[in-house]
Amino acid sequence: MAMPFVPDGLLGLGRVPALLLFDAILPVEGITQQDFTEMAWQAIVSSPEVAKENKHQIIETEHLMKALLEQKNGLARRIFSKAGVDNTRLLEATDKFIQRQPKVISESSGSMLGRDLESLIQRARDYKKEYGDSFVSVEHLVLAFAQDQRFGKQLFKDFQISQKALKSAIESIRGRQQVIDQGVQPCVGIWSDKCSSKYGRRRPFILVGSLMISVATLDIY
């Protein structure tokens, strides 16, 4: 059974802020921004819009996959590329699956969180624990698709994507870095470790991050 997700009126506002969108998910406990990295959260809150654009009432795993693959220079795309997968073909296959799903005529009904997507997010949490991370990151979501009975498992089979290949790609990208900050993916930590700036390894990244936060704060007001 699908769970109530968010009133369609909010979805009609377009890409509404993440906090506003998920404050409306009262029945779905445990899915909060505080548990995810910014990139992972962005993909999750983009999923309802992907569903809406395709006239789907139930938000499912295929919508999340599309949201992940549409993140330009996103971590999911880097993981799949490292595993030898063509992201363009993967997105095309995802779109084809989405197009085959039943569409709703009326836009007055509210959207629903699908059972498979809810299960996938829970598996991502399990991977977070396995990796010893503080937040659910994009790589955890990607790995969770391998057990997705609705869509991910068959997709990975069609593209010959193994769990071993994914974990190897993830290890190659993040090394031994752990996710301890919502705004910094493990790969950023690796880049900063290799940084040879005269200002130090971390300072340039801290400066850029501070500027981004300042701009975002000003944009809110």
PyRosetta script that sets phi, psi and omega in degrees:
from pyrosetta import init, pose_from_sequence

init()
pose = pose_from_sequence("MAMPFVPDGLLGLGRVPALLLFDAILPVEGITQQDFTEMAWQAIVSSPEVAKENKHQIIETEHLMKALLEQKNGLARRIFSKAGVDNTRLLEATDKFIQRQPKVISESSGSMLGRDLESLIQRARDYKKEYGDSFVSVEHLVLAFAQDQRFGKQLFKDFQISQKALKSAIESIRGRQQVIDQGVQPCVGIWSDKCSSKYGRRRPFILVGSLMISVATLDIY")
pose.set_psi(1, 130.8)
pose.set_omega(1, 178.3)
pose.set_phi(2, -74.2)
pose.set_psi(2, 154.2)
pose.set_omega(2, -177.7)
pose.set_phi(3, -109.3)
pose.set_psi(3, 147.3)
pose.set_omega(3, 178.3)
pose.set_phi(4, -56.2)
pose.set_psi(4, 135.7)
pose.set_omega(4, -174.8)
pose.set_phi(5, -111.6)
pose.set_psi(5, -68.5)
pose.set_omega(5, -178.9)
pose.set_phi(6, -160.0)
pose.set_psi(6, 141.8)
pose.set_omega(6, 179.5)
pose.set_phi(7, -57.3)
pose.set_psi(7, 140.5)
pose.set_omega(7, -177.7)
pose.set_phi(8, -62.0)
pose.set_psi(8, -25.2)
pose.set_omega(8, 179.0)
pose.set_phi(9, -59.8)
pose.set_psi(9, -36.6)
pose.set_omega(9, 178.1)
pose.set_phi(10, -69.3)
pose.set_psi(10, -40.5)
pose.set_omega(10, 179.9)
pose.set_phi(11, -63.6)
pose.set_psi(11, -30.9)
pose.set_omega(11, -179.1)
pose.set_phi(12, -67.3)
pose.set_psi(12, -13.1)
pose.set_omega(12, 179.3)
pose.set_phi(13, -80.8)
pose.set_psi(13, -3.7)
pose.set_omega(13, -179.4)
pose.set_phi(14, 90.8)
pose.set_psi(14, -145.3)
pose.set_omega(14, -177.6)
pose.set_phi(15, -77.8)
pose.set_psi(15, 76.1)
pose.set_omega(15, -178.2)
pose.set_phi(16, -71.1)
pose.set_psi(16, 155.3)
pose.set_omega(16, -178.9)
pose.set_phi(17, -55.5)
pose.set_psi(17, 145.3)
pose.set_omega(17, -175.5)
pose.set_phi(18, -56.9)
pose.set_psi(18, -45.1)
pose.set_omega(18, -177.5)
pose.set_phi(19, -63.1)
pose.set_psi(19, -41.6)
pose.set_omega(19, 179.5)
pose.set_phi(20, -63.2)
pose.set_psi(20, -42.3)
pose.set_omega(20, -178.1)
pose.set_phi(21, -63.9)
pose.set_psi(21, -47.8)
pose.set_omega(21, -174.6)
pose.set_phi(22, -85.0)
pose.set_psi(22, -12.3)
pose.set_omega(22, 171.3)
pose.set_phi(23, -65.6)
pose.set_psi(23, -21.0)
pose.set_omega(23, -178.4)
pose.set_phi(24, -83.4)
pose.set_psi(24, -7.2)
pose.set_omega(24, -177.2)
pose.set_phi(25, -93.7)
pose.set_psi(25, 62.9)
pose.set_omega(25, -177.4)
pose.set_phi(26, -63.1)
pose.set_psi(26, -40.7)
pose.set_omega(26, -178.1)
pose.set_phi(27, -72.5)
pose.set_psi(27, -18.2)
pose.set_omega(27, -177.0)
pose.set_phi(28, -96.9)
pose.set_psi(28, 92.3)
pose.set_omega(28, -175.9)
pose.set_phi(29, -81.2)
pose.set_psi(29, 148.4)
pose.set_omega(29, 173.8)
pose.set_phi(30, 91.5)
pose.set_psi(30, -8.3)
pose.set_omega(30, 177.8)
pose.set_phi(31, -102.2)
pose.set_psi(31, 94.0)
pose.set_omega(31, -177.1)
pose.set_phi(32, -130.0)
pose.set_psi(32, 153.2)
pose.set_omega(32, -178.4)
pose.set_phi(33, -57.9)
pose.set_psi(33, -32.6)
pose.set_omega(33, -176.0)
pose.set_phi(34, -63.5)
pose.set_psi(34, -16.8)
pose.set_omega(34, -176.8)
pose.set_phi(35, -91.8)
pose.set_psi(35, -8.0)
pose.set_omega(35, -171.0)
pose.set_phi(36, -123.4)
pose.set_psi(36, 154.5)
pose.set_omega(36, 170.5)
pose.set_phi(37, -71.0)
pose.set_psi(37, 162.8)
pose.set_omega(37, -177.0)
pose.set_phi(38, -61.2)
pose.set_psi(38, -39.8)
pose.set_omega(38, -178.2)
pose.set_phi(39, -69.5)
pose.set_psi(39, -40.2)
pose.set_omega(39, 178.0)
pose.set_phi(40, -66.0)
pose.set_psi(40, -42.9)
pose.set_omega(40, 179.6)
pose.set_phi(41, -64.4)
pose.set_psi(41, -39.2)
pose.set_omega(41, 178.9)
pose.set_phi(42, -60.1)
pose.set_psi(42, -41.5)
pose.set_omega(42, 178.8)
pose.set_phi(43, -65.8)
pose.set_psi(43, -41.3)
pose.set_omega(43, -178.6)
pose.set_phi(44, -64.5)
pose.set_psi(44, -45.1)
pose.set_omega(44, -178.1)
pose.set_phi(45, -77.2)
pose.set_psi(45, -12.3)
pose.set_omega(45, 174.7)
pose.set_phi(46, -84.3)
pose.set_psi(46, -19.6)
pose.set_omega(46, -177.7)
pose.set_phi(47, -59.1)
pose.set_psi(47, -42.3)
pose.set_omega(47, 178.3)
pose.set_phi(48, -61.3)
pose.set_psi(48, -35.1)
pose.set_omega(48, 179.6)
pose.set_phi(49, -70.0)
pose.set_psi(49, -36.8)
pose.set_omega(49, 176.0)
pose.set_phi(50, -61.8)
pose.set_psi(50, -42.6)
pose.set_omega(50, 178.8)
pose.set_phi(51, -64.3)
pose.set_psi(51, -43.1)
pose.set_omega(51, -178.7)
pose.set_phi(52, -63.4)
pose.set_psi(52, -42.3)
pose.set_omega(52, -179.7)
pose.set_phi(53, -60.6)
pose.set_psi(53, -27.5)
pose.set_omega(53, -179.2)
pose.set_phi(54, -102.5)
pose.set_psi(54, 12.8)
pose.set_omega(54, 177.7)
pose.set_phi(55, 58.2)
pose.set_psi(55, 44.3)
pose.set_omega(55, 177.2)
pose.set_phi(56, -109.0)
pose.set_psi(56, 134.8)
pose.set_omega(56, 179.7)
pose.set_phi(57, -84.9)
pose.set_psi(57, -34.8)
pose.set_omega(57, -177.4)
pose.set_phi(58, -97.4)
pose.set_psi(58, 125.0)
pose.set_omega(58, -179.6)
pose.set_phi(59, -87.9)
pose.set_psi(59, 120.6)
pose.set_omega(59, -172.7)
pose.set_phi(60, -128.3)
pose.set_psi(60, -174.2)
pose.set_omega(60, -173.3)
pose.set_phi(61, -63.2)
pose.set_psi(61, -33.3)
pose.set_omega(61, 179.8)
pose.set_phi(62, -65.3)
pose.set_psi(62, -31.9)
pose.set_omega(62, 178.5)
pose.set_phi(63, -69.6)
pose.set_psi(63, -36.8)
pose.set_omega(63, 177.4)
pose.set_phi(64, -67.5)
pose.set_psi(64, -41.4)
pose.set_omega(64, 179.0)
pose.set_phi(65, -60.9)
pose.set_psi(65, -43.4)
pose.set_omega(65, 178.7)
pose.set_phi(66, -62.3)
pose.set_psi(66, -42.8)
pose.set_omega(66, 179.0)
pose.set_phi(67, -61.3)
pose.set_psi(67, -40.3)
pose.set_omega(67, 179.4)
pose.set_phi(68, -66.5)
pose.set_psi(68, -43.1)
pose.set_omega(68, -177.7)
pose.set_phi(69, -72.1)
pose.set_psi(69, -20.6)
pose.set_omega(69, -180.0)
pose.set_phi(70, -89.7)
pose.set_psi(70, -0.2)
pose.set_omega(70, 174.2)
pose.set_phi(71, -77.6)
pose.set_psi(71, 108.0)
pose.set_omega(71, -177.7)
pose.set_phi(72, -61.8)
pose.set_psi(72, 129.0)
pose.set_omega(72, -177.1)
pose.set_phi(73, 58.5)
pose.set_psi(73, 25.6)
pose.set_omega(73, -178.7)
pose.set_phi(74, -73.3)
pose.set_psi(74, 163.0)
pose.set_omega(74, -177.3)
pose.set_phi(75, -66.1)
pose.set_psi(75, -36.6)
pose.set_omega(75, 179.8)
pose.set_phi(76, -60.6)
pose.set_psi(76, -44.4)
pose.set_omega(76, 179.1)
pose.set_phi(77, -62.7)
pose.set_psi(77, -39.2)
pose.set_omega(77, 179.3)
pose.set_phi(78, -67.3)
pose.set_psi(78, -37.9)
pose.set_omega(78, 179.0)
pose.set_phi(79, -64.7)
pose.set_psi(79, -48.1)
pose.set_omega(79, -179.5)
pose.set_phi(80, -64.3)
pose.set_psi(80, -40.7)
pose.set_omega(80, 178.2)
pose.set_phi(81, -61.5)
pose.set_psi(81, -42.5)
pose.set_omega(81, 179.5)
pose.set_phi(82, -64.5)
pose.set_psi(82, -29.7)
pose.set_omega(82, 179.3)
pose.set_phi(83, -85.0)
pose.set_psi(83, 4.2)
pose.set_omega(83, 177.1)
pose.set_phi(84, 84.2)
pose.set_psi(84, 22.7)
pose.set_omega(84, -177.3)
pose.set_phi(85, -104.6)
pose.set_psi(85, 139.3)
pose.set_omega(85, 177.1)
pose.set_phi(86, -81.6)
pose.set_psi(86, 112.1)
pose.set_omega(86, -176.9)
pose.set_phi(87, -64.3)
pose.set_psi(87, -32.8)
pose.set_omega(87, 179.3)
pose.set_phi(88, -64.4)
pose.set_psi(88, -46.2)
pose.set_omega(88, 178.8)
pose.set_phi(89, -66.6)
pose.set_psi(89, -36.6)
pose.set_omega(89, 179.5)
pose.set_phi(90, -65.0)
pose.set_psi(90, -41.0)
pose.set_omega(90, 178.2)
pose.set_phi(91, -67.5)
pose.set_psi(91, -39.1)
pose.set_omega(91, 178.7)
pose.set_phi(92, -62.6)
pose.set_psi(92, -42.3)
pose.set_omega(92, 178.5)
pose.set_phi(93, -65.3)
pose.set_psi(93, -38.0)
pose.set_omega(93, 177.8)
pose.set_phi(94, -64.7)
pose.set_psi(94, -43.5)
pose.set_omega(94, 178.8)
pose.set_phi(95, -62.2)
pose.set_psi(95, -40.5)
pose.set_omega(95, 179.7)
pose.set_phi(96, -62.8)
pose.set_psi(96, -41.3)
pose.set_omega(96, 178.4)
pose.set_phi(97, -64.4)
pose.set_psi(97, -42.7)
pose.set_omega(97, 179.3)
pose.set_phi(98, -60.6)
pose.set_psi(98, -42.5)
pose.set_omega(98, -177.9)
pose.set_phi(99, -66.3)
pose.set_psi(99, -22.8)
pose.set_omega(99, -179.2)
pose.set_phi(100, -82.2)
pose.set_psi(100, -11.0)
pose.set_omega(100, -176.3)
pose.set_phi(101, -80.4)
pose.set_psi(101, 149.5)
pose.set_omega(101, -179.8)
pose.set_phi(102, -58.6)
pose.set_psi(102, 140.9)
pose.set_omega(102, 179.2)
pose.set_phi(103, -108.4)
pose.set_psi(103, 151.4)
pose.set_omega(103, 176.8)
pose.set_phi(104, -100.3)
pose.set_psi(104, 141.6)
pose.set_omega(104, -178.6)
pose.set_phi(105, -81.7)
pose.set_psi(105, -44.4)
pose.set_omega(105, -177.9)
pose.set_phi(106, -85.7)
pose.set_psi(106, 141.1)
pose.set_omega(106, 176.9)
pose.set_phi(107, -101.9)
pose.set_psi(107, 8.6)
pose.set_omega(107, -176.4)
pose.set_phi(108, -81.6)
pose.set_psi(108, -22.4)
pose.set_omega(108, -178.1)
pose.set_phi(109, -79.7)
pose.set_psi(109, 149.9)
pose.set_omega(109, -179.2)
pose.set_phi(110, -75.0)
pose.set_psi(110, 157.4)
pose.set_omega(110, 177.6)
pose.set_phi(111, -81.0)
pose.set_psi(111, 157.8)
pose.set_omega(111, -175.9)
pose.set_phi(112, -128.7)
pose.set_psi(112, 142.2)
pose.set_omega(112, 174.7)
pose.set_phi(113, -82.1)
pose.set_psi(113, 119.7)
pose.set_omega(113, -178.6)
pose.set_phi(114, -69.1)
pose.set_psi(114, 151.0)
pose.set_omega(114, -179.1)
pose.set_phi(115, -63.8)
pose.set_psi(115, -37.7)
pose.set_omega(115, -178.7)
pose.set_phi(116, -69.3)
pose.set_psi(116, -36.5)
pose.set_omega(116, 177.4)
pose.set_phi(117, -67.6)
pose.set_psi(117, -40.0)
pose.set_omega(117, 177.4)
pose.set_phi(118, -61.2)
pose.set_psi(118, -42.2)
pose.set_omega(118, 179.3)
pose.set_phi(119, -66.0)
pose.set_psi(119, -38.3)
pose.set_omega(119, 179.9)
pose.set_phi(120, -63.1)
pose.set_psi(120, -42.5)
pose.set_omega(120, 179.5)
pose.set_phi(121, -63.4)
pose.set_psi(121, -37.1)
pose.set_omega(121, 177.7)
pose.set_phi(122, -66.0)
pose.set_psi(122, -40.1)
pose.set_omega(122, 177.6)
pose.set_phi(123, -65.3)
pose.set_psi(123, -36.1)
pose.set_omega(123, 177.2)
pose.set_phi(124, -61.3)
pose.set_psi(124, -37.0)
pose.set_omega(124, 176.9)
pose.set_phi(125, -63.7)
pose.set_psi(125, -37.2)
pose.set_omega(125, 178.5)
pose.set_phi(126, -65.1)
pose.set_psi(126, -39.5)
pose.set_omega(126, 177.6)
pose.set_phi(127, -67.1)
pose.set_psi(127, -34.1)
pose.set_omega(127, 176.5)
pose.set_phi(128, -57.9)
pose.set_psi(128, -44.1)
pose.set_omega(128, 178.9)
pose.set_phi(129, -66.9)
pose.set_psi(129, -40.0)
pose.set_omega(129, -179.7)
pose.set_phi(130, -60.3)
pose.set_psi(130, -38.7)
pose.set_omega(130, -179.4)
pose.set_phi(131, -86.1)
pose.set_psi(131, -5.7)
pose.set_omega(131, 179.8)
pose.set_phi(132, 70.8)
pose.set_psi(132, 29.9)
pose.set_omega(132, -178.1)
pose.set_phi(133, -91.7)
pose.set_psi(133, 160.5)
pose.set_omega(133, -179.7)
pose.set_phi(134, -90.5)
pose.set_psi(134, -20.8)
pose.set_omega(134, -178.1)
pose.set_phi(135, -135.8)
pose.set_psi(135, 153.4)
pose.set_omega(135, 174.5)
pose.set_phi(136, -74.2)
pose.set_psi(136, 123.4)
pose.set_omega(136, -177.1)
pose.set_phi(137, -113.6)
pose.set_psi(137, 175.3)
pose.set_omega(137, -177.2)
pose.set_phi(138, -59.4)
pose.set_psi(138, -40.3)
pose.set_omega(138, -178.8)
pose.set_phi(139, -62.8)
pose.set_psi(139, -31.4)
pose.set_omega(139, 177.0)
pose.set_phi(140, -67.2)
pose.set_psi(140, -40.8)
pose.set_omega(140, 177.6)
pose.set_phi(141, -64.2)
pose.set_psi(141, -43.2)
pose.set_omega(141, 180.0)
pose.set_phi(142, -60.4)
pose.set_psi(142, -46.8)
pose.set_omega(142, 179.4)
pose.set_phi(143, -61.7)
pose.set_psi(143, -35.3)
pose.set_omega(143, -177.3)
pose.set_phi(144, -66.5)
pose.set_psi(144, -20.7)
pose.set_omega(144, 178.9)
pose.set_phi(145, -67.5)
pose.set_psi(145, -23.2)
pose.set_omega(145, -177.0)
pose.set_phi(146, -62.9)
pose.set_psi(146, -26.6)
pose.set_omega(146, 179.0)
pose.set_phi(147, -104.2)
pose.set_psi(147, 10.5)
pose.set_omega(147, -178.1)
pose.set_phi(148, -78.2)
pose.set_psi(148, 106.8)
pose.set_omega(148, -176.3)
pose.set_phi(149, -67.7)
pose.set_psi(149, -25.1)
pose.set_omega(149, -176.0)
pose.set_phi(150, -74.0)
pose.set_psi(150, -45.9)
pose.set_omega(150, -168.8)
pose.set_phi(151, -143.6)
pose.set_psi(151, -50.6)
pose.set_omega(151, -171.9)
pose.set_phi(152, -61.8)
pose.set_psi(152, -42.8)
pose.set_omega(152, -176.5)
pose.set_phi(153, -60.3)
pose.set_psi(153, -45.3)
pose.set_omega(153, 179.7)
pose.set_phi(154, -70.5)
pose.set_psi(154, -37.7)
pose.set_omega(154, 178.3)
pose.set_phi(155, -60.1)
pose.set_psi(155, -47.1)
pose.set_omega(155, -179.8)
pose.set_phi(156, -65.3)
pose.set_psi(156, -35.0)
pose.set_omega(156, 177.8)
pose.set_phi(157, -66.0)
pose.set_psi(157, -43.8)
pose.set_omega(157, -179.6)
pose.set_phi(158, -62.3)
pose.set_psi(158, -35.4)
pose.set_omega(158, -177.9)
pose.set_phi(159, -98.8)
pose.set_psi(159, 6.3)
pose.set_omega(159, 178.5)
pose.set_phi(160, 54.9)
pose.set_psi(160, 46.0)
pose.set_omega(160, 178.0)
pose.set_phi(161, -97.0)
pose.set_psi(161, 112.6)
pose.set_omega(161, -179.5)
pose.set_phi(162, -95.5)
pose.set_psi(162, 158.1)
pose.set_omega(162, 176.7)
pose.set_phi(163, -62.5)
pose.set_psi(163, -36.9)
pose.set_omega(163, -179.9)
pose.set_phi(164, -63.7)
pose.set_psi(164, -42.8)
pose.set_omega(164, -179.8)
pose.set_phi(165, -65.1)
pose.set_psi(165, -40.0)
pose.set_omega(165, 179.6)
pose.set_phi(166, -65.0)
pose.set_psi(166, -45.8)
pose.set_omega(166, -178.9)
pose.set_phi(167, -65.5)
pose.set_psi(167, -34.9)
pose.set_omega(167, 177.6)
pose.set_phi(168, -66.6)
pose.set_psi(168, -41.2)
pose.set_omega(168, 178.3)
pose.set_phi(169, -64.4)
pose.set_psi(169, -42.1)
pose.set_omega(169, 179.6)
pose.set_phi(170, -63.8)
pose.set_psi(170, -42.4)
pose.set_omega(170, 179.2)
pose.set_phi(171, -64.0)
pose.set_psi(171, -37.8)
pose.set_omega(171, 179.2)
pose.set_phi(172, -65.1)
pose.set_psi(172, -35.1)
pose.set_omega(172, -177.6)
pose.set_phi(173, -81.5)
pose.set_psi(173, -45.3)
pose.set_omega(173, -173.4)
pose.set_phi(174, -98.9)
pose.set_psi(174, -13.2)
pose.set_omega(174, -179.5)
pose.set_phi(175, 60.2)
pose.set_psi(175, -132.5)
pose.set_omega(175, 178.8)
pose.set_phi(176, -101.4)
pose.set_psi(176, 11.6)
pose.set_omega(176, 178.8)
pose.set_phi(177, -67.3)
pose.set_psi(177, 146.8)
pose.set_omega(177, 175.7)
pose.set_phi(178, -113.9)
pose.set_psi(178, 153.9)
pose.set_omega(178, 179.1)
pose.set_phi(179, -85.2)
pose.set_psi(179, 102.0)
pose.set_omega(179, -178.7)
pose.set_phi(180, -119.6)
pose.set_psi(180, 1.9)
pose.set_omega(180, -178.8)
pose.set_phi(181, -137.6)
pose.set_psi(181, 134.4)
pose.set_omega(181, -178.1)
pose.set_phi(182, -64.3)
pose.set_psi(182, -32.5)
pose.set_omega(182, -173.7)
pose.set_phi(183, -95.2)
pose.set_psi(183, -3.7)
pose.set_omega(183, -176.9)
pose.set_phi(184, -122.5)
pose.set_psi(184, 117.9)
pose.set_omega(184, 174.9)
pose.set_phi(185, -75.0)
pose.set_psi(185, 155.3)
pose.set_omega(185, -178.9)
pose.set_phi(186, -53.8)
pose.set_psi(186, -35.3)
pose.set_omega(186, -177.6)
pose.set_phi(187, -63.5)
pose.set_psi(187, -30.7)
pose.set_omega(187, 178.3)
pose.set_phi(188, -66.4)
pose.set_psi(188, -37.5)
pose.set_omega(188, 177.3)
pose.set_phi(189, -62.2)
pose.set_psi(189, -39.1)
pose.set_omega(189, 178.8)
pose.set_phi(190, -65.8)
pose.set_psi(190, -44.2)
pose.set_omega(190, 179.7)
pose.set_phi(191, -60.0)
pose.set_psi(191, -41.9)
pose.set_omega(191, -178.3)
pose.set_phi(192, -67.7)
pose.set_psi(192, -33.8)
pose.set_omega(192, 177.9)
pose.set_phi(193, -64.5)
pose.set_psi(193, -31.3)
pose.set_omega(193, -178.5)
pose.set_phi(194, -92.0)
pose.set_psi(194, -4.2)
pose.set_omega(194, -176.7)
pose.set_phi(195, -67.7)
pose.set_psi(195, 133.5)
pose.set_omega(195, -178.9)
pose.set_phi(196, -113.8)
pose.set_psi(196, 25.5)
pose.set_omega(196, -179.0)
pose.set_phi(197, -62.0)
pose.set_psi(197, 146.1)
pose.set_omega(197, 178.5)
pose.set_phi(198, -66.3)
pose.set_psi(198, -15.2)
pose.set_omega(198, 179.6)
pose.set_phi(199, -89.4)
pose.set_psi(199, 1.4)
pose.set_omega(199, -179.6)
pose.set_phi(200, 107.2)
pose.set_psi(200, 168.0)
pose.set_omega(200, -175.6)
pose.set_phi(201, -75.8)
pose.set_psi(201, -38.6)
pose.set_omega(201, -172.6)
pose.set_phi(202, -94.4)
pose.set_psi(202, -31.1)
pose.set_omega(202, -170.9)
pose.set_phi(203, -57.7)
pose.set_psi(203, -44.1)
pose.set_omega(203, 179.3)
pose.set_phi(204, -59.2)
pose.set_psi(204, -38.0)
pose.set_omega(204, -179.7)
pose.set_phi(205, -72.3)
pose.set_psi(205, -37.4)
pose.set_omega(205, 177.4)
pose.set_phi(206, -64.8)
pose.set_psi(206, -40.6)
pose.set_omega(206, 179.8)
pose.set_phi(207, -63.2)
pose.set_psi(207, -47.8)
pose.set_omega(207, 179.2)
pose.set_phi(208, -61.6)
pose.set_psi(208, -43.8)
pose.set_omega(208, 179.4)
pose.set_phi(209, -61.6)
pose.set_psi(209, -40.8)
pose.set_omega(209, 179.5)
pose.set_phi(210, -64.5)
pose.set_psi(210, -40.9)
pose.set_omega(210, 178.7)
pose.set_phi(211, -64.0)
pose.set_psi(211, -41.6)
pose.set_omega(211, 179.8)
pose.set_phi(212, -63.5)
pose.set_psi(212, -41.6)
pose.set_omega(212, 179.0)
pose.set_phi(213, -64.5)
pose.set_psi(213, -40.1)
pose.set_omega(213, 179.7)
pose.set_phi(214, -63.3)
pose.set_psi(214, -44.0)
pose.set_omega(214, 179.0)
pose.set_phi(215, -63.6)
pose.set_psi(215, -42.4)
pose.set_omega(215, 179.9)
pose.set_phi(216, -63.3)
pose.set_psi(216, -39.2)
pose.set_omega(216, -179.8)
pose.set_phi(217, -65.9)
pose.set_psi(217, -42.7)
pose.set_omega(217, 178.5)
pose.set_phi(218, -64.1)
pose.set_psi(218, -35.7)
pose.set_omega(218, -178.8)
pose.set_phi(219, -65.9)
pose.set_psi(219, -32.9)
pose.set_omega(219, 179.5)
pose.set_phi(220, -64.4)
pose.set_psi(220, -39.0)
pose.set_omega(220, -177.4)
pose.set_phi(221, -91.8)
pose.dump_pdb("model.pdb")
